[in-house]
Amino acid sequence: MSRCQTVVWILGDQLDHDHPALQQALAEDGPEALYVLLIESRQRLHKRPYQRKKLVLLLSAMRHFADELCQKGIQVEYTKLDNAENQHSLTGELLRKIRQLDCKNVIVTEPGEYRVLEMMHAWPQQLDISLEIESQAPRSLADYQVFSEEVVFSRIREAKSAFGEALVILGHHYQ
């Protein structure tokens, strides 16, 4: 295990080789000084009433993504659900991993869920780490929160007409 300078935490709904936090860390530190962290957490999986097939798809995608990163020479720390040391909470598992890696610099990309973002904002003081939250969109969350429902649906219609039938916009039943 080489010396860790940065942990890039990629959330299960952000599996992208062009992930903003990953690209920033690769540019600044190089693959030899960073670890990508992927965590399977019971706390997150049971937070919403997900269908079992969706959970299987999510976990499979996370595991395949981790394998792809490893094949590119990127060091990956992956915590599976059945890992006996898994803390099964995002905060608990992050704390365990940063202690294990002896690394206090964490970069994440802004999550889509506000509660997770609030939790992340508490980490620097709670876990004694340096945390950088990269924006995942050219606009901030606050920019989107002021849009009326009419504007949101208008933008969705525009995207659908631009991309045609190939575009599928997935959402959750509770949204």
Protein Blocks (a to p, Z undefined) as FASTA:
>chain_A
ZZdfbdcdddfklgcfklfklmmmmmmnopmlcccdddddfklmmmpccdfklmmmmmmm
mmmmmmmmmmnopacddddfklmklgoiaklmmmmmmmmnopabdcddddfbfklmmmmm
mmmmmnopadddddfbfbdfklmmmpcfklmmmmmmmmmmmnommlccdddfkZZ
